[in-house]
Amino acid sequence: MPITLPPINRRCFVTGTLSGVVSLLFPSVWGAESVLPSQDVWAFLSDTHIPADRKKNGGKQPINPVEHFIKIRTDILSGEIGRPYGLIVSGDCVYSHGLPEDYKTLLEEFQPFREQGLPVHFAMGNHDNRQAFLNAVAQATGQQTPQTIPSRLHSIVETPKANFFLLDSLEKTNQTPGLFGEEQLQWLSDELDSRRDKPAILVAHHNPDYSRHIIKATVALQDTTPFFELIRERKQVKAYFYGHTHTWQTLRVGGIHMINLPATAWLSNPTQTHAWVLLTLKDNGISLTFRSIDPEHPKHNKVFDFVWR
C-alpha cells in the first residue's frame, strides 16, 4: 500500500497506477503552456518534521520547520533549476509523535505541489504513524479510510530509466531505531527479481549501521546485514537513499551508492544546511543538484554525479 498524494490540477492528464504517474501537463506557472516534464527528474526531501502548530520550533538549535519547508517549496516550484516530475519524501514527515493534527498541517503545506500537478510519494520514518497518515491522506484525496493497516507501507514508482522502491523502516513511533522486517525484505527480494531490466533505486528513512552491520543497532537500521546481503547480490540495485541523521553524506558500499539526504528541518550540526536535492536520471547513473535554503552555503547548487556499478 503506497502513501501517495496524486496531482489535483484540472489540467493534469494522468494514466497508469498509483505506483507511477505516467504523463501530466504542467500549468503555465512553470513558464510555458503545456510543457511535458521529464520522468527523469525528481525532487527528493527528507525529515520535514512538520508540526500541527506552524509557529512551533524544534531541534537543539531551535528552528521553525514550516518556515524552512516553505522556502524549499518555493524553490522547487520556481522551476529555477528544472521541473521535477514529482516528489519523494524519505520519512519523518511530521514533528515527533505522528499525531493526526500534524498530518493535517503537513498535507496542507504539500497542497501547492498537488495544485501544480506534482505527485508526492512518502516513506515512513520513526516519527511517523501509519494509521494517522493513511487516515489523513484518505481524507485529503477523497478516498475511503482504510479498515486495516499493513505492518509496512511500501510501493514502487516506475519510470523509463529506473524503478524507485519506497520502503518502510518505521518500527515504533518516536523510537529511534528502524527495521524493515523479514516480510518486507521478502517483498523487496521478490519485486527486485521480477524487475531486473532497469536500475533500482531504493528509498527509506533509516541509515544503515555501517559500524557494525549487526542485527541490534541502537539508532540505525537494525536489519542492515540481511538488507545488504539482499541488495549486494542483485546488480540492478544501484543506490539507497535515506534520511534520519539530518546529515548530507555520500559513500559507496559494495558498489552501491549510499546517499544520506539533507534535512529540511533542524540540523545535526552547524556545518550542515537545510536543503533538498534535484535528482536527474541518466543512462548510466544519476546527478544530484544540492539546493540549500542558504544561497551562500558552499554546497548550494553544487552537482554531484554518480555512475552505476
ZIZI-V310294 format. One record per pair of residues at least 12 apart in sequence whose ideal C-beta (glycine too) atoms are under 8 Angstrom apart, sorted by the first residue. I is the first residue (numbers start at 0). J is the second residue. D is the distance in Angstrom with one decimal. If there is no record, write none. Layout:
# ZIZI-V310294
i: {I I}
j: {J J}
d: {D D}
This chain:
# ZIZI-V310294
i: {0 0 0 0 0 0 1 1 1 1 1 1 1 2 2 2 2 2 2 2 2 2 3 3 3 3 3 3 3 4 4 4 4 4 4 4 4 4 4 5 5 5 5 5 6 6 6 6 6 6 6 7 7 8 8 8 8 8 10 10 10 11 11 11 11 12 17 18 18 18 18 19 19 19 19 20 20 20 21 22 23 23 23 23 24 25 25 25 26 26 28 28 29 29 29 30 34 36 36 36 37 37 38 38 38 38 38 39 39 39 39 39 39 39 40 40 40 40 40 40 40 40 41 41 41 41 41 41 41 41 42 42 42 42 42 42 42 42 42 42 43 43 43 43 43 43 43 43 43 43 43 43 44 44 44 44 44 44 44 44 45 45 45 45 45 45 45 45 45 45 45 45 46 46 46 46 46 46 46 46 46 46 46 47 47 47 47 47 47 47 47 47 48 48 48 48 48 48 48 48 48 48 48 49 49 49 49 49 49 49 49 49 49 50 50 50 50 50 50 50 51 51 51 51 51 51 52 53 53 55 57 57 57 57 58 58 58 59 60 60 60 61 62 62 62 62 64 64 64 64 65 65 67 67 67 67 68 68 68 69 70 70 71 71 71 71 71 71 72 72 72 74 74 74 75 75 76 76 76 80 80 80 80 81 81 81 83 83 84 84 85 85 85 85 85 86 86 86 86 86 86 87 87 87 87 87 87 87 87 88 88 88 88 89 89 89 89 89 89 89 89 89 90 90 90 90 90 90 90 90 90 90 90 90 90 91 91 91 91 91 91 91 91 92 92 92 92 92 92 93 93 93 94 95 95 96 96 96 96 97 97 97 97 97 97 97 98 98 99 99 99 101 102 102 102 102 102 103 105 106 106 106 120 120 120 120 121 122 122 122 122 122 122 122 123 123 123 123 123 123 124 124 124 124 124 124 124 125 125 125 125 125 125 125 125 125 125 125 125 125 126 126 127 127 128 129 129 129 129 129 130 133 133 133 150 150 150 151 151 151 151 151 151 151 151 152 153 153 153 153 153 153 155 155 158 160 160 160 160 160 161 161 161 161 161 161 162 162 162 162 162 163 163 163 164 164 164 164 164 164 164 165 165 166 166 166 166 166 166 167 167 167 168 168 168 168 169 170 175 175 176 176 176 176 176 176 176 177 177 177 177 177 177 177 178 178 178 179 179 179 179 180 181 184 184 184 184 187 187 188 188 191 191 191 191 191 192 194 195 195 196 197 198 198 198 198 199 199 199 199 200 200 200 200 200 201 201 201 201 201 202 202 202 203 203 203 203 204 204 204 205 205 205 205 206 206 206 206 206 206 206 207 207 207 207 207 207 207 207 207 208 208 208 209 209 212 212 219 227 227 230 231 231 231 234 236 237 237 237 237 237 238 238 238 238 238 238 239 239 239 239 240 240 241 241 241 241 242 242 242 243 244 244 245 245 245 245 245 245 245 246 246 246 246 246 246 247 247 247 247 247 247 247 247 249 249 254 255 256 258 258 260 260 261 261 261 261 261 261 262 263 272 272 272 272 272 272 273 273 273 274 274 274 274 274 274 274 275 276 276 276 277 283 283 284 284 284 284 285 285 286 286 286 286 287 287 287 287 288 288 288 288 289 289 289}
j: {133 145 149 152 153 154 17 18 120 152 153 154 165 120 121 122 123 132 133 136 152 154 17 118 119 120 121 136 154 106 109 112 113 118 119 121 136 139 140 17 20 113 118 140 20 23 113 115 116 117 118 113 114 26 113 114 115 116 24 26 116 23 24 25 116 24 154 154 155 156 157 155 156 157 158 84 85 118 38 35 35 36 84 116 116 82 115 116 115 116 76 115 78 82 115 78 82 82 83 84 82 84 84 158 159 160 280 84 158 159 160 279 280 281 81 82 83 84 277 278 279 280 83 84 85 86 87 163 277 278 75 83 85 86 87 117 275 276 277 278 86 87 88 89 202 240 260 275 276 277 278 287 71 86 87 88 89 260 263 275 88 89 90 91 204 241 242 243 260 261 262 263 89 90 91 124 242 243 245 260 262 263 264 64 68 88 91 92 93 105 263 264 64 91 92 93 94 95 126 262 263 264 265 64 65 68 92 93 94 101 104 105 108 64 65 93 94 95 101 104 94 98 100 101 103 104 104 65 104 94 94 95 264 265 264 265 266 265 265 266 269 265 264 265 266 273 94 263 264 265 104 108 263 264 273 292 108 263 264 108 273 292 263 273 274 275 290 292 108 111 112 275 290 292 112 275 111 112 115 277 288 290 300 277 279 288 117 277 117 158 117 118 119 120 156 109 112 117 118 119 120 119 120 122 156 163 165 202 240 119 120 121 122 122 124 202 203 204 240 241 242 260 121 122 123 124 125 127 168 169 203 204 205 242 243 124 125 126 127 204 242 243 264 105 121 124 126 127 132 105 126 127 126 126 173 126 128 172 173 126 127 128 131 132 172 173 128 131 131 134 135 131 131 132 134 135 136 135 135 135 136 139 154 156 163 165 165 165 166 167 168 202 203 204 151 152 167 168 169 204 168 169 177 204 205 242 243 168 169 170 171 172 173 174 175 176 177 204 205 243 172 173 169 172 172 148 149 152 167 169 148 145 148 152 180 182 183 166 167 169 179 180 182 183 186 167 165 166 167 183 186 187 190 194 280 197 198 280 281 282 197 198 199 200 237 280 194 197 198 199 200 200 201 202 187 190 191 199 200 201 202 202 203 179 183 187 201 202 203 179 183 203 203 204 205 220 204 221 217 218 205 216 217 218 219 220 221 203 204 205 219 220 221 243 220 221 222 203 220 222 226 222 225 222 225 226 229 201 229 229 233 229 230 233 235 236 233 235 233 235 235 235 235 236 237 307 233 235 236 237 237 238 239 240 285 230 236 238 239 240 239 240 241 220 239 240 241 241 242 243 219 220 241 243 219 220 241 242 243 244 259 219 220 223 226 227 239 241 252 257 220 221 223 223 252 224 227 243 252 253 255 253 254 255 308 255 255 256 284 307 308 255 256 257 258 285 305 255 256 257 258 258 260 257 258 259 260 259 260 262 259 259 267 261 262 264 265 266 267 271 259 261 262 267 268 271 259 260 261 271 272 274 289 298 303 305 308 308 305 287 305 275 276 273 274 275 276 289 291 274 275 291 292 293 296 298 299 291 292 293 289 290 291 292 296 298 299 290 288 289 290 290 306 307 304 305 306 307 304 305 302 303 304 305 302 303 304 305 300 301 302 303 301 302 303}
d: {7.6 7.4 5.5 5.3 7.9 7.3 5.3 6.6 6.8 6.9 7.7 3.2 7.0 7.1 4.3 7.7 7.5 6.0 6.8 5.9 5.7 7.7 5.0 6.2 7.0 5.3 7.5 7.7 7.2 7.0 6.1 7.6 5.6 6.6 4.2 7.8 6.6 6.9 6.8 7.2 7.1 7.2 5.5 6.6 7.0 6.2 5.4 7.8 4.4 6.0 5.5 4.7 6.2 5.9 7.4 5.6 6.3 4.6 5.6 5.4 7.3 4.4 6.2 8.0 4.4 5.9 7.3 5.8 5.1 5.9 6.1 7.6 4.7 4.4 6.6 7.7 6.6 4.8 7.9 6.9 7.8 6.8 7.9 5.0 7.2 6.4 6.8 5.1 6.3 6.5 7.2 5.8 5.1 5.4 7.5 6.1 6.9 4.6 7.0 4.8 7.6 6.3 5.0 4.4 5.9 7.7 8.0 7.5 7.0 7.5 5.8 5.7 4.1 7.8 5.4 6.7 5.2 5.6 6.7 7.1 5.3 7.6 5.4 5.9 6.0 7.0 5.9 7.9 7.5 4.8 5.2 4.2 7.5 4.7 7.4 7.9 6.1 7.6 5.9 7.6 7.6 5.4 8.0 7.0 7.9 6.4 5.8 6.5 4.9 7.7 5.5 7.9 6.9 6.5 7.5 4.9 7.3 7.3 5.6 4.8 6.8 4.3 6.7 7.2 7.7 7.7 3.1 7.9 3.9 6.9 5.9 7.1 7.8 7.3 4.5 7.2 4.8 7.2 5.7 7.8 3.7 6.4 5.4 6.5 5.6 6.5 7.1 5.5 7.6 7.2 5.0 6.1 4.7 5.8 7.7 6.6 5.2 7.6 6.8 7.7 7.8 3.8 7.3 5.7 6.1 6.4 6.6 5.3 6.5 6.4 5.6 4.3 5.9 6.5 7.3 7.0 3.8 7.8 5.8 6.8 7.5 6.5 3.8 4.9 6.8 5.1 7.8 4.4 6.5 7.1 6.5 7.8 6.6 5.7 6.8 2.5 7.0 7.0 6.8 7.1 7.1 7.5 6.9 5.3 7.9 7.6 7.1 7.1 4.1 7.4 7.5 6.6 5.5 6.4 4.9 6.0 6.0 5.4 7.7 7.3 7.8 4.5 5.4 7.3 7.7 5.1 7.5 6.2 7.2 6.3 7.2 7.4 5.8 7.5 7.5 6.9 6.4 7.3 6.1 5.9 5.7 7.0 7.3 5.9 7.4 7.7 6.6 6.5 7.5 7.7 5.2 4.3 6.6 6.7 7.8 8.0 6.1 5.9 7.4 4.5 6.9 7.9 5.0 7.6 7.5 6.6 7.1 5.8 7.9 6.7 7.1 4.9 6.7 5.1 7.4 5.4 6.7 5.6 6.0 6.0 4.5 5.7 7.6 4.7 5.6 2.8 7.6 6.4 7.3 7.4 7.0 2.9 7.9 5.7 7.2 3.4 6.8 4.7 6.7 6.3 6.3 7.0 7.9 5.7 5.8 6.8 7.8 5.7 7.2 5.5 6.3 6.4 6.8 5.4 6.0 7.1 7.3 6.3 5.2 6.2 4.8 2.8 5.3 7.0 4.9 7.5 7.4 6.5 4.8 6.7 6.5 7.7 5.6 5.6 7.8 3.6 7.9 6.2 7.5 5.7 7.1 4.7 7.0 5.9 7.7 5.9 7.9 5.0 6.6 6.5 7.8 5.7 5.7 5.7 7.8 5.8 4.5 7.0 4.0 6.5 7.4 6.3 8.0 3.8 7.7 6.8 6.8 7.6 5.8 7.1 7.4 6.9 6.9 6.2 6.0 7.4 6.0 6.8 7.3 7.4 6.8 6.1 5.7 6.7 5.0 5.1 7.8 6.0 7.9 7.0 5.2 5.2 6.3 7.7 6.8 6.7 7.9 7.7 4.0 7.8 7.4 6.3 7.0 4.5 8.0 4.8 6.0 5.3 5.4 6.1 6.4 7.5 6.3 7.7 6.8 6.9 7.1 4.2 7.6 7.1 5.5 4.4 7.0 5.4 7.6 5.4 5.5 5.4 7.4 5.3 7.2 5.2 7.9 6.0 6.5 6.9 7.5 5.9 7.1 4.8 6.9 5.1 7.5 6.2 6.6 6.8 6.2 6.7 3.9 7.5 6.6 7.1 4.7 4.9 4.1 6.1 7.1 7.4 7.6 4.7 7.5 6.0 6.6 6.0 6.8 7.7 5.4 7.6 6.3 3.1 6.9 4.9 6.6 7.2 7.2 4.7 5.8 7.4 7.1 5.4 6.0 7.2 8.0 7.0 6.0 6.5 6.0 7.8 6.6 5.7 7.9 7.9 7.9 5.0 6.7 6.8 7.4 7.2 7.8 5.4 7.8 6.8 5.9 7.9 4.5 6.0 7.4 4.9 4.7 6.6 6.3 4.9 7.9 6.8 7.7 7.0 6.5 7.1 4.6 7.0 7.7 4.6 7.4 7.8 7.5 7.8 5.5 6.2 5.5 5.4 5.9 4.2 6.1 5.1 5.0 6.5 5.3 7.9 5.1 5.4 6.2 6.3 5.2 4.5 7.1 6.9 7.5 7.7 7.4 6.8 6.0 7.5 4.3 7.9 7.5 5.0 6.8 7.6 7.0 7.0 6.3 4.4 7.9 7.1 7.0 6.0 6.6 6.6 7.6 4.6 6.5 6.4 4.1 7.6 6.1 7.0 6.8 6.2 7.3 5.5 7.1 4.9 6.0 7.7 7.5 6.1 6.9 7.1 4.9 6.7 8.0 5.9 6.0 7.5 3.9 7.4 6.6 5.6 4.3 6.8 5.7 7.4 7.9 4.9 7.6 5.8 6.3 7.1 4.2 6.4 7.8 6.9 7.3 7.2 6.6 7.6 3.5 6.8 4.9 7.3 7.8 8.0 6.6 7.0 4.0 7.1 7.3 7.6 7.9 8.0 6.4 4.3 7.2 5.5 4.6 6.9 7.6 6.8 4.8 7.6 6.0 5.7 4.5 6.8 7.8 7.5 7.8 5.4 6.4 5.6 6.7 6.6 5.9 5.5 6.6 5.0 4.2 5.0 7.7 5.2 5.5 6.9 5.0 7.4 7.1 4.6 8.0 7.3 6.6 7.5 5.2 8.0 5.0 7.6 6.7}
